């Protein structure tokens, strides 16, 4: 995440998180450290995994005090191992103490997503299928979570509702049919937009192909039904598979030759990567 992206999109979100944690003052820190004193604390990995969010981690401290210096021995996307020192933070001890939890919350969450995504993406090695995330993200944390997916080797689906046309079951219900939904979307959306349609039955697959959908999403279908759907589509549209896809069950899809597999689990079910700030001492 570059500095422009950070300042334009992330800074305000990080500040909101800091305000959530420090509504008026850090009582504990002010009790034991009433005056500024320089210090250093080490960032330690407590699990093996893929690191992501180092820039956000550093920015959290910098927003509290621009004089804080954060250094790392790794970069986003690198593998880390249990017990490894991966960085350190130097500055006013009061800042190190007050920013610790918020900074770690971001780094642990993003690294957990990157680690889980890396594990799932590895299961698609040797196929032409791309792994996608979804909009099932933590409110106000989408920019961080989707970035972590990319660091882990996945790909981003549309960022938000303004970013693409995806006609889901309720859109189809509102329009009356797959055919109507696709026609109306083509009339409304700019011609540069692809039209993706979520389908749940083979009849809807046939209707989506006939209507000229660019991407057909096969939602919560059995392997046999998906295989038949691929024969119906026969290259007339790109194909995405979705619906409760996890690390444990993605293997049932890999032989189908679909273009994309999307998984909400990448962002909503990835466990954190355990990281810690340790060995704080004055300089």
N, C-alpha and C positions, 0 to 999 in steps of 0.2 A: 504494500500500500504506500504510494509515493506521498511526498510532503504536500503536494497540491490537493490530492484527494483527502488527505488527513485534515488539512485546515478547512477545506470547503464543506466536507461532509461528516467527518468524525469528531472534530473538536467539540462541537456543541453536545453531541451525545455523551462523550466522555465527561464533560463538565456536569451534565445532568446526573450521571452516575456518581460523581464525586459529591454533588450536592445531596444526593440521596443518603450518602454515608456520613456526611459531615453537615448536618443541618444548621448548626451554629458554631460548635467547636468540637475538637477531639479532646474530650475530658481526660482520658487516660494519658495521652501523650503530653498534654499541657501540665499534668500533675508531676510527671517524672522528668520533663525536659522544658522548664519554663523559659529558657533562652536558647537562641540558636547555637548549635555546636556541629562542626563538620563530622561526618561519619561515613561508613561504607557498609553495605550488606550484600551477601552473595545470593545469586539465583541458582537454585539447585533442582535438577530433575529427580523426581522420586519414582518415576516409571520410565520404561522404554516407550518411545513414540516418535511422532513427527511434530516438530515445533512450528507454530504459526501464531502471528500476532505480536511479534517483538516490537514493531513500531508503535503499536497501540499501547503496549506495556510501557515503553519509554515515554510516550507522549503523556500518559497519565501523570507521571512525576513532573514532567516539564511544565504542565499546565498549573501545577501547584507552585512550582518555582523554576523559572527559566534557567537558573544556574545549576540545576541538577544535571549530573553527567551519568549517562547509562551506556555501558559497553557490553558487547556480546562476543562469545567465541564461536557462535553458530549463526546461521541465517535462516529465515523462514523456508521451510521445506526440508531442512536437514533432519536426519534421524538423531535422537538423543537417547542416552542410556541411563538407567537408574544410578543415582549417585554422582552423575556428571555435573560439574560446575559449568554453567552455560552463560554466565554474565555476572555483572555486579552493578550496583547503583551507588553513586557517591553524591553527597550533598548534605544539606541541613538534616540532622537526625529527625527533627520534627516532621519533615516532608517524607522521609523514608518510612516512618511509622504510620503517618496518616494516609499515605497513598498505597500502602502495601496491599490491602485487601482488594481494592478496586482494580489495581493493576493486575494482580494475580487472577481475579475473576475473569477478566478478558483473556489473558494468556492461557489459562487452563481450559476455558471453554473453546477457544479457537483451536488450540492444539489438540483437544479431544476430537473435534470435528475433522481436522486434517488427518489425524491418526486413523479414525474409523473410515474416512473416505479412501485413504491409501489402501486399507485392507480390502475394501470392496472393489476398488478399481483393479487391484491385482488379480481378482477373480475373472476379469474380462480380458486379461492379457492374451493376445493371439486372435482376438475377434475384432470385427470392424465396429463393434457397438460402443457408443460413447455413454459414459455415466453422467447423469444430470441430477441436480438438486431440484427443489421445489420452493414454493412460497411458504412452506410450513416452517417458519422461522420465528424466533423470539421477537415480539414487538420491540421496535427501536434498535434491534441488533442485527438486522438483515445484512447491512453492509459488511459487518464483521464476519458473520457466519458464512455468507456466500464467498467472501474472500478466502476463508479457511478451506472451503470445499476445493477451490482452485489450487491452493497450496498443496492439498492432499492428492491432487491428480484427477479430480473430477472436473465437470464443466457446469457452468451456470445455465439454467433454464431462464425464462424471462425474469427480469429483476422485480417488476411490479405490474400492475394492471395497465399501465400506460405503455408497456414495453412490447406487447405482442397480443395477437388474437388467439385465444384458446377458448373454444366453445365447449363448455362442460355440460353435464346432464341437465342442470337447471336452466342454462341458456337455451338448450334445445327444447326444454319444456316450455319456456317463455315464447320461443319462436314457433312452436307447434310441430316441428320436425327437423331432422338433420338437414334436409334439402333446403328448407326455409332459412335455417340459421346460417348455412354457408352462403346462400344467395344474398342475404341481408348484410352479412359481414363483407362480402366482396363489393357490394354497393357502397358501404360506409367507409371501410378502412382504406388507407392509401394503397395504391397498387404495389408498393414495395413491401407490404406486409404479407407474410405467409399466413395462411388460414389453417389452424390446427383444430381438429375435432376429436372429442372424447367419445368413444363408442363402447357399448357393453354387450351387444349382440351381433351375430353375423349379418342379420338384416340391416342393422345400422352400418356395418362395414360396407356392405354393398351400396347403401344409400350415400355414404360419404365418398366412395370412389366415383359414383355417378355424378355427384354434385361438384366434383373437382377439388376436393380438399387437398391441400399441399402436404399436410402431415396428419396421420390417423393415429390416435392414441388408443391402444387396446387396454381397457381398464378392468382389472380384477377378473381376467379370463383364465380358464384352465389351459394347460399346455396344449391339449388336443384342439381346443377351440382356437387358440392363437395360431397354431400351425395351419388350420384351415383358413383363417383370416389372411395369413400371409399369401396363400395361394389365390385368394380372391383379389387381394391388392395387387399382387404380381408386378411390383415395381412402379405402379401408377402414382404412388405417393410414398413419402417417407413414413416409417413406422416407429412409434414410441410405445413402450410397454410401461405400465404403471400399476400401482395398487399393492401396498403392503410389501414392497420389495426390501429385503434385508440381506445382510451378509450371509445369513443361514440358508436363505432360499433362492438366491439369485442364480444358482447353478441350473435351475429348471428352465431358465430362459435363454441361456447362452448359445444353445444350438439352433435357435430360430433365425439368426442372421438379421435381427432388427437393427435399425439405425441408432436408436436411443433406448436407454432404460433410465427412468427417473425414480428417485427414492427419497421420500420425505424423511426417512430414518437418518440420512446423513446429517441433518440439522436438528431434528427433534428427539433423536434417541441416542446420539453419540455420548458416551460417558466422558467426563473431563479427563485430561491428562494431569496427574498429580505433580505439582510444582511447588516450590517453597522458597521463601526468602529467609536465609539463615545467617548466623554468625555476625550479627550487627555489632559494630564497635566504633568507638570514637577515633578520630584521627589526630 
